[in-house]
């Protein structure tokens, strides 16, 4: 599944620390997992106690980011509780050749490795080819191998629902979007958000500012302030930090973040945003390794299976808006509504999706144009 997720730069000192952590701690955690080998999980086919696989996760940031890595770590903890497994984690791993060294180190003493950022794709594939007996699962990518699969979800549906809430709540018809990187994943989510806005408020516009960050609260706050200065009274952001929400709260505006429910950072100003729920998928994937049924696949989660969802709408959102969002969510799940069904025009007014036509998932995943209603450009 072709996606793009997370570009993160770490210094040499941090990398050295990460490598030392792997060298010093992996074996002890692995020993603990092996001691628990007959506790918790069973082979689903035989109902007999199963030896637990050694599991590792590679993170782009810290679990404390409040967004992307925070949700992956919640998913890991869910899997551990369900299966009685203690997994190893390595955080703040840059999307560079350093990632390949870390993944290689993990492959020497683990059975299944989850690499949770798009930029790890080629490095994961390189290591997978060298360790055919290890299972690899890569978030948001599109390259596979006999022992390497991918997983992601249709988060554009949740962006569409967030747009409905924003379109109903704006009073100025000026909505801001703090974009992360100008890559298809962010572009199609901005488009889905804007289509949601315009489905309930055709007069509203969505202004985009790029930060080229995934987690840089200072930069993201500055971008949010620039949009507020232009008159935006609703903001959404595609980064992991709550900086956009917090900036909006200080100015009496409403906002949402990304990846995780961020209500706690500014309850009264919180709108909603797309969220992830990785736990059931991680549990299912590891269970399939235990059962001996695992096979490489490209898994795409959705609102229907719960991998993708929308965070509870904030306390300042009235009940009629919540009802509208929930009713539309049900229609998206049933297939009565499809985000990218035409007619859809681009920002110049040219028809990109004709009436009655629906973009395929493959077409969505390479989107490089803005829909009508978006104010901004896509850097080349």
One Martini backbone bead per residue (centre of mass of N, CA, C, O) as a GRO file, in nm:
protein
  380
    1UNK     BB    1   0.092   0.038   0.027
    2UNK     BB    2   0.091   0.366  -0.072
    3UNK     BB    3   0.290   0.564   0.143
    4UNK     BB    4   0.351   0.837   0.383
    5UNK     BB    5   0.576   0.843   0.680
    6UNK     BB    6   0.788   1.009   0.847
    7UNK     BB    7   1.027   1.256   0.919
    8UNK     BB    8   1.342   1.208   1.101
    9UNK     BB    9   1.593   1.370   1.303
   10UNK     BB   10   1.898   1.244   1.438
   11UNK     BB   11   2.159   1.236   1.627
   12UNK     BB   12   2.450   1.078   1.697
   13UNK     BB   13   2.409   1.048   1.999
   14UNK     BB   14   2.133   0.912   1.990
   15UNK     BB   15   2.213   0.668   1.823
   16UNK     BB   16   2.418   0.554   2.021
   17UNK     BB   17   2.213   0.506   2.243
   18UNK     BB   18   2.031   0.310   2.090
   19UNK     BB   19   2.245   0.092   2.035
   20UNK     BB   20   2.309   0.040   2.334
   21UNK     BB   21   2.026  -0.049   2.413
   22UNK     BB   22   2.013  -0.294   2.235
   23UNK     BB   23   2.270  -0.441   2.337
   24UNK     BB   24   2.185  -0.434   2.655
   25UNK     BB   25   1.852  -0.523   2.640
   26UNK     BB   26   1.746  -0.742   2.446
   27UNK     BB   27   1.827  -1.005   2.593
   28UNK     BB   28   1.664  -0.962   2.855
   29UNK     BB   29   1.384  -0.939   2.717
   30UNK     BB   30   1.398  -1.207   2.574
   31UNK     BB   31   1.422  -1.384   2.824
   32UNK     BB   32   1.150  -1.303   2.938
   33UNK     BB   33   0.979  -1.405   2.705
   34UNK     BB   34   1.074  -1.704   2.731
   35UNK     BB   35   0.968  -1.747   3.023
   36UNK     BB   36   0.663  -1.677   2.897
   37UNK     BB   37   0.598  -1.893   2.667
   38UNK     BB   38   0.344  -2.048   2.846
   39UNK     BB   39   0.202  -1.759   2.871
   40UNK     BB   40  -0.131  -1.668   2.754
   41UNK     BB   41  -0.080  -1.798   2.483
   42UNK     BB   42  -0.227  -1.967   2.199
   43UNK     BB   43  -0.299  -2.200   1.974
   44UNK     BB   44  -0.572  -2.171   1.773
   45UNK     BB   45  -0.570  -2.468   1.648
   46UNK     BB   46  -0.505  -2.634   1.946
   47UNK     BB   47  -0.522  -2.493   2.240
   48UNK     BB   48  -0.222  -2.464   2.301
   49UNK     BB   49   0.051  -2.383   2.427
   50UNK     BB   50   0.274  -2.116   2.331
   51UNK     BB   51   0.544  -2.002   2.189
   52UNK     BB   52   0.674  -1.697   2.206
   53UNK     BB   53   0.748  -1.446   2.025
   54UNK     BB   54   0.986  -1.222   1.920
   55UNK     BB   55   0.934  -0.870   1.970
   56UNK     BB   56   0.953  -0.565   1.762
   57UNK     BB   57   0.993  -0.198   1.771
   58UNK     BB   58   1.005   0.083   1.544
   59UNK     BB   59   1.060   0.429   1.614
   60UNK     BB   60   1.050   0.772   1.525
   61UNK     BB   61   0.965   0.836   1.821
   62UNK     BB   62   0.815   0.917   2.106
   63UNK     BB   63   0.551   0.819   2.304
   64UNK     BB   64   0.528   1.134   2.408
   65UNK     BB   65   0.402   1.289   2.147
   66UNK     BB   66   0.070   1.234   2.133
   67UNK     BB   67   0.057   1.046   1.865
   68UNK     BB   68   0.185   0.827   1.665
   69UNK     BB   69   0.369   0.672   1.873
   70UNK     BB   70   0.165   0.658   2.099
   71UNK     BB   71  -0.029   0.462   1.941
   72UNK     BB   72   0.168   0.232   1.890
   73UNK     BB   73   0.224   0.181   2.193
   74UNK     BB   74  -0.062   0.109   2.268
   75UNK     BB   75  -0.073  -0.135   2.079
   76UNK     BB   76   0.149  -0.294   2.216
   77UNK     BB   77   0.019  -0.314   2.497
   78UNK     BB   78  -0.227  -0.466   2.403
   79UNK     BB   79  -0.079  -0.714   2.294
   80UNK     BB   80   0.062  -0.793   2.556
   81UNK     BB   81  -0.195  -0.844   2.721
   82UNK     BB   82  -0.329  -1.061   2.531
   83UNK     BB   83  -0.039  -1.252   2.496
   84UNK     BB   84   0.205  -1.228   2.704
   85UNK     BB   85   0.403  -1.005   2.585
   86UNK     BB   86   0.742  -0.877   2.560
   87UNK     BB   87   0.845  -0.609   2.393
   88UNK     BB   88   1.059  -0.441   2.192
   89UNK     BB   89   1.203  -0.102   2.188
   90UNK     BB   90   1.281   0.164   1.943
   91UNK     BB   91   1.356   0.502   1.955
   92UNK     BB   92   1.443   0.757   1.751
   93UNK     BB   93   1.456   0.656   1.447
   94UNK     BB   94   1.598   0.723   1.168
   95UNK     BB   95   1.555   0.783   0.811
   96UNK     BB   96   1.818   0.577   0.761
   97UNK     BB   97   2.088   0.377   0.767
   98UNK     BB   98   2.053   0.342   1.072
   99UNK     BB   99   1.797   0.171   1.058
  100UNK     BB  100   1.926  -0.081   0.931
  101UNK     BB  101   2.110  -0.147   1.170
  102UNK     BB  102   1.886  -0.183   1.380
  103UNK     BB  103   1.720  -0.400   1.234
  104UNK     BB  104   1.949  -0.603   1.217
  105UNK     BB  105   1.988  -0.641   1.517
  106UNK     BB  106   1.698  -0.744   1.573
  107UNK     BB  107   1.700  -0.993   1.369
  108UNK     BB  108   1.897  -1.177   1.552
  109UNK     BB  109   1.650  -1.182   1.813
  110UNK     BB  110   1.383  -1.202   1.624
  111UNK     BB  111   1.058  -1.284   1.471
  112UNK     BB  112   0.913  -0.987   1.488
  113UNK     BB  113   0.894  -0.675   1.294
  114UNK     BB  114   0.804  -0.334   1.355
  115UNK     BB  115   0.789  -0.065   1.116
  116UNK     BB  116   0.662   0.282   1.192
  117UNK     BB  117   0.768   0.403   0.897
  118UNK     BB  118   0.801   0.490   0.578
  119UNK     BB  119   1.126   0.539   0.573
  120UNK     BB  120   1.179   0.212   0.634
  121UNK     BB  121   1.125   0.039   0.384
  122UNK     BB  122   1.402  -0.028   0.244
  123UNK     BB  123   1.541  -0.127   0.505
  124UNK     BB  124   1.349  -0.357   0.563
  125UNK     BB  125   1.390  -0.509   0.298
  126UNK     BB  126   1.692  -0.560   0.321
  127UNK     BB  127   1.668  -0.731   0.583
  128UNK     BB  128   1.462  -0.943   0.491
  129UNK     BB  129   1.658  -1.076   0.277
  130UNK     BB  130   1.867  -1.170   0.513
  131UNK     BB  131   1.595  -1.272   0.701
  132UNK     BB  132   1.375  -1.522   0.621
  133UNK     BB  133   1.280  -1.609   0.933
  134UNK     BB  134   1.174  -1.322   0.951
  135UNK     BB  135   0.921  -1.100   1.040
  136UNK     BB  136   0.780  -0.821   0.850
  137UNK     BB  137   0.629  -0.494   0.939
  138UNK     BB  138   0.507  -0.212   0.748
  139UNK     BB  139   0.425   0.115   0.769
  140UNK     BB  140   0.278   0.259   0.475
  141UNK     BB  141   0.371   0.081   0.257
  142UNK     BB  142   0.454  -0.118  -0.073
  143UNK     BB  143   0.669  -0.322   0.006
  144UNK     BB  144   0.751  -0.670  -0.051
  145UNK     BB  145   0.782  -1.005   0.086
  146UNK     BB  146   0.773  -1.317   0.198
  147UNK     BB  147   0.864  -1.162   0.499
  148UNK     BB  148   0.689  -0.891   0.399
  149UNK     BB  149   0.465  -0.651   0.516
  150UNK     BB  150   0.171  -0.436   0.525
  151UNK     BB  151   0.026  -0.135   0.701
  152UNK     BB  152  -0.291   0.044   0.707
  153UNK     BB  153  -0.526   0.327   0.641
  154UNK     BB  154  -0.841   0.505   0.586
  155UNK     BB  155  -0.803   0.823   0.702
  156UNK     BB  156  -0.980   0.996   0.505
  157UNK     BB  157  -1.251   0.945   0.642
  158UNK     BB  158  -1.181   1.102   0.904
  159UNK     BB  159  -1.121   1.370   0.764
  160UNK     BB  160  -1.404   1.415   0.656
  161UNK     BB  161  -1.542   1.429   0.934
  162UNK     BB  162  -1.376   1.668   1.036
  163UNK     BB  163  -1.481   1.862   0.815
  164UNK     BB  164  -1.771   1.870   0.902
  165UNK     BB  165  -1.720   1.999   1.175
  166UNK     BB  166  -1.574   2.252   1.069
  167UNK     BB  167  -1.802   2.358   0.877
  168UNK     BB  168  -2.009   2.396   1.122
  169UNK     BB  169  -1.814   2.582   1.323
  170UNK     BB  170  -1.762   2.801   1.143
  171UNK     BB  171  -1.790   3.173   1.116
  172UNK     BB  172  -1.573   3.270   0.872
  173UNK     BB  173  -1.481   3.055   0.650
  174UNK     BB  174  -1.191   3.007   0.798
  175UNK     BB  175  -0.957   2.748   0.739
  176UNK     BB  176  -0.689   2.569   0.884
  177UNK     BB  177  -0.380   2.392   0.764
  178UNK     BB  178  -0.123   2.196   0.905
  179UNK     BB  179   0.119   2.082   0.716
  180UNK     BB  180   0.369   1.872   0.680
  181UNK     BB  181   0.408   1.710   0.400
  182UNK     BB  182   0.415   1.709   0.033
  183UNK     BB  183   0.240   1.433   0.034
  184UNK     BB  184  -0.004   1.222  -0.043
  185UNK     BB  185  -0.115   1.167   0.239
  186UNK     BB  186  -0.162   1.469   0.308
  187UNK     BB  187  -0.318   1.558   0.061
  188UNK     BB  188  -0.566   1.359   0.085
  189UNK     BB  189  -0.647   1.465   0.368
  190UNK     BB  190  -0.701   1.755   0.291
  191UNK     BB  191  -0.914   1.688   0.079
  192UNK     BB  192  -1.111   1.536   0.260
  193UNK     BB  193  -1.158   1.765   0.454
  194UNK     BB  194  -1.266   1.968   0.243
  195UNK     BB  195  -1.504   1.795   0.146
  196UNK     BB  196  -1.639   1.799   0.422
  197UNK     BB  197  -1.677   2.098   0.449
  198UNK     BB  198  -1.840   2.139   0.167
  199UNK     BB  199  -2.085   1.950   0.233
  200UNK     BB  200  -2.184   2.192   0.459
  201UNK     BB  201  -1.979   2.445   0.339
  202UNK     BB  202  -1.917   2.600   0.040
  203UNK     BB  203  -1.783   2.883   0.156
  204UNK     BB  204  -1.547   2.740   0.258
  205UNK     BB  205  -1.196   2.758   0.339
  206UNK     BB  206  -0.861   2.603   0.296
  207UNK     BB  207  -0.566   2.680   0.453
  208UNK     BB  208  -0.219   2.617   0.371
  209UNK     BB  209   0.060   2.513   0.581
  210UNK     BB  210   0.398   2.437   0.584
  211UNK     BB  211   0.662   2.255   0.788
  212UNK     BB  212   0.836   1.997   0.756
  213UNK     BB  213   0.695   1.814   0.988
  214UNK     BB  214   0.612   1.592   1.275
  215UNK     BB  215   0.798   1.704   1.540
  216UNK     BB  216   0.761   2.062   1.602
  217UNK     BB  217   0.620   2.275   1.806
  218UNK     BB  218   0.735   2.548   1.721
  219UNK     BB  219   0.673   2.541   1.415
  220UNK     BB  220   0.369   2.466   1.442
  221UNK     BB  221   0.286   2.717   1.597
  222UNK     BB  222   0.365   2.928   1.386
  223UNK     BB  223   0.171   2.826   1.168
  224UNK     BB  224  -0.088   2.863   1.328
  225UNK     BB  225  -0.061   3.168   1.376
  226UNK     BB  226  -0.067   3.249   1.076
  227UNK     BB  227  -0.363   3.153   1.038
  228UNK     BB  228  -0.494   3.325   1.259
  229UNK     BB  229  -0.401   3.601   1.131
  230UNK     BB  230  -0.597   3.532   0.870
  231UNK     BB  231  -0.883   3.431   1.036
  232UNK     BB  232  -0.887   3.167   1.163
  233UNK     BB  233  -1.126   2.947   1.361
  234UNK     BB  234  -1.007   2.680   1.230
  235UNK     BB  235  -0.800   2.387   1.301
  236UNK     BB  236  -0.563   2.167   1.142
  237UNK     BB  237  -0.338   1.880   1.186
  238UNK     BB  238  -0.047   1.650   1.078
  239UNK     BB  239   0.081   1.627   1.347
  240UNK     BB  240   0.188   1.513   1.675
  241UNK     BB  241   0.143   1.772   1.804
  242UNK     BB  242  -0.048   2.019   2.011
  243UNK     BB  243   0.026   2.312   1.908
  244UNK     BB  244  -0.221   2.399   1.742
  245UNK     BB  245  -0.433   2.373   1.963
  246UNK     BB  246  -0.298   2.566   2.170
  247UNK     BB  247  -0.300   2.818   1.990
  248UNK     BB  248  -0.605   2.830   1.949
  249UNK     BB  249  -0.690   2.855   2.247
  250UNK     BB  250  -0.548   3.138   2.292
  251UNK     BB  251  -0.754   3.263   2.046
  252UNK     BB  252  -1.052   3.126   2.045
  253UNK     BB  253  -1.021   2.867   1.894
  254UNK     BB  254  -1.041   2.578   1.695
  255UNK     BB  255  -0.911   2.227   1.714
  256UNK     BB  256  -0.693   1.979   1.565
  257UNK     BB  257  -0.503   1.703   1.506
  258UNK     BB  258  -0.335   1.380   1.527
  259UNK     BB  259  -0.382   1.017   1.571
  260UNK     BB  260  -0.498   1.147   1.849
  261UNK     BB  261  -0.651   1.218   2.132
  262UNK     BB  262  -0.642   1.585   2.230
  263UNK     BB  263  -0.828   1.695   2.457
  264UNK     BB  264  -0.629   1.737   2.709
  265UNK     BB  265  -0.485   2.007   2.593
  266UNK     BB  266  -0.791   2.152   2.498
  267UNK     BB  267  -1.105   2.102   2.553
  268UNK     BB  268  -1.269   2.367   2.461
  269UNK     BB  269  -1.102   2.369   2.165
  270UNK     BB  270  -1.192   2.097   2.074
  271UNK     BB  271  -1.285   1.904   1.807
  272UNK     BB  272  -1.107   1.693   1.613
  273UNK     BB  273  -0.967   1.372   1.480
  274UNK     BB  274  -0.780   1.152   1.355
  275UNK     BB  275  -0.738   0.800   1.440
  276UNK     BB  276  -0.569   0.526   1.598
  277UNK     BB  277  -0.593   0.144   1.614
  278UNK     BB  278  -0.344  -0.108   1.657
  279UNK     BB  279  -0.391  -0.348   1.855
  280UNK     BB  280  -0.557  -0.565   1.697
  281UNK     BB  281  -0.349  -0.601   1.474
  282UNK     BB  282  -0.106  -0.687   1.643
  283UNK     BB  283  -0.244  -0.933   1.762
  284UNK     BB  284  -0.310  -1.080   1.498
  285UNK     BB  285  -0.021  -1.099   1.384
  286UNK     BB  286   0.110  -1.254   1.619
  287UNK     BB  287  -0.089  -1.490   1.626
  288UNK     BB  288  -0.011  -1.594   1.339
  289UNK     BB  289   0.271  -1.677   1.426
  290UNK     BB  290   0.188  -1.879   1.642
  291UNK     BB  291   0.005  -2.052   1.430
  292UNK     BB  292   0.149  -2.051   1.136
  293UNK     BB  293  -0.029  -1.827   0.930
  294UNK     BB  294   0.160  -1.635   0.827
  295UNK     BB  295   0.147  -1.366   0.576
  296UNK     BB  296   0.210  -1.171   0.327
  297UNK     BB  297   0.064  -0.837   0.330
  298UNK     BB  298  -0.178  -0.571   0.241
  299UNK     BB  299  -0.305  -0.381   0.488
  300UNK     BB  300  -0.640  -0.220   0.513
  301UNK     BB  301  -0.784  -0.016   0.711
  302UNK     BB  302  -1.088   0.099   0.895
  303UNK     BB  303  -1.383   0.190   1.024
  304UNK     BB  304  -1.496  -0.101   1.040
  305UNK     BB  305  -1.229  -0.221   1.211
  306UNK     BB  306  -1.096   0.043   1.382
  307UNK     BB  307  -0.817   0.155   1.293
  308UNK     BB  308  -1.006   0.381   1.209
  309UNK     BB  309  -1.088   0.715   1.338
  310UNK     BB  310  -1.269   0.937   1.547
  311UNK     BB  311  -1.265   1.157   1.768
  312UNK     BB  312  -1.416   1.286   2.007
  313UNK     BB  313  -1.605   1.539   2.033
  314UNK     BB  314  -1.605   1.819   2.170
  315UNK     BB  315  -1.778   1.998   2.422
  316UNK     BB  316  -1.840   2.249   2.207
  317UNK     BB  317  -2.001   2.050   2.042
  318UNK     BB  318  -2.289   2.006   1.919
  319UNK     BB  319  -2.526   1.760   1.882
  320UNK     BB  320  -2.595   1.796   1.579
  321UNK     BB  321  -2.304   1.752   1.482
  322UNK     BB  322  -2.256   1.476   1.601
  323UNK     BB  323  -2.485   1.338   1.448
  324UNK     BB  324  -2.383   1.394   1.163
  325UNK     BB  325  -2.114   1.249   1.189
  326UNK     BB  326  -2.225   0.970   1.271
  327UNK     BB  327  -2.403   0.927   1.020
  328UNK     BB  328  -2.167   0.944   0.815
  329UNK     BB  329  -2.003   0.714   0.923
  330UNK     BB  330  -2.213   0.495   0.859
  331UNK     BB  331  -2.206   0.551   0.548
  332UNK     BB  332  -1.910   0.482   0.505
  333UNK     BB  333  -1.927   0.189   0.605
  334UNK     BB  334  -2.167   0.105   0.397
  335UNK     BB  335  -2.114   0.289   0.114
  336UNK     BB  336  -2.304   0.547   0.070
  337UNK     BB  337  -2.028   0.689   0.119
  338UNK     BB  338  -1.772   0.863  -0.081
  339UNK     BB  339  -1.521   1.077  -0.084
  340UNK     BB  340  -1.410   1.008  -0.407
  341UNK     BB  341  -1.678   1.115  -0.551
  342UNK     BB  342  -1.815   1.246  -0.809
  343UNK     BB  343  -1.772   1.561  -0.848
  344UNK     BB  344  -1.421   1.673  -0.892
  345UNK     BB  345  -1.223   1.952  -0.835
  346UNK     BB  346  -0.975   2.150  -0.863
  347UNK     BB  347  -0.835   2.452  -0.774
  348UNK     BB  348  -0.882   2.552  -1.089
  349UNK     BB  349  -1.163   2.377  -1.187
  350UNK     BB  350  -1.082   2.109  -1.282
  351UNK     BB  351  -1.179   1.804  -1.372
  352UNK     BB  352  -1.091   1.491  -1.198
  353UNK     BB  353  -1.388   1.380  -1.117
  354UNK     BB  354  -1.640   1.235  -1.238
  355UNK     BB  355  -1.949   1.176  -1.247
  356UNK     BB  356  -1.975   0.854  -1.085
  357UNK     BB  357  -1.684   0.852  -1.004
  358UNK     BB  358  -1.428   0.651  -0.835
  359UNK     BB  359  -1.163   0.637  -0.666
  360UNK     BB  360  -0.907   0.455  -0.619
  361UNK     BB  361  -0.676   0.368  -0.399
  362UNK     BB  362  -0.434   0.405  -0.587
  363UNK     BB  363  -0.513   0.698  -0.668
  364UNK     BB  364  -0.506   0.823  -0.387
  365UNK     BB  365  -0.196   0.739  -0.308
  366UNK     BB  366  -0.097   0.963  -0.558
  367UNK     BB  367  -0.178   1.234  -0.476
  368UNK     BB  368  -0.101   1.584  -0.638
  369UNK     BB  369  -0.377   1.746  -0.565
  370UNK     BB  370  -0.610   1.998  -0.523
  371UNK     BB  371  -0.903   2.086  -0.421
  372UNK     BB  372  -1.164   2.260  -0.418
  373UNK     BB  373  -1.100   2.503  -0.146
  374UNK     BB  374  -0.801   2.520  -0.159
  375UNK     BB  375  -0.541   2.723  -0.008
  376UNK     BB  376  -0.261   2.658  -0.201
  377UNK     BB  377   0.048   2.481  -0.232
  378UNK     BB  378   0.261   2.239  -0.401
  379UNK     BB  379   0.557   2.149  -0.359
  380UNK     BB  380   0.824   2.017  -0.565
   0.00000   0.00000   0.00000
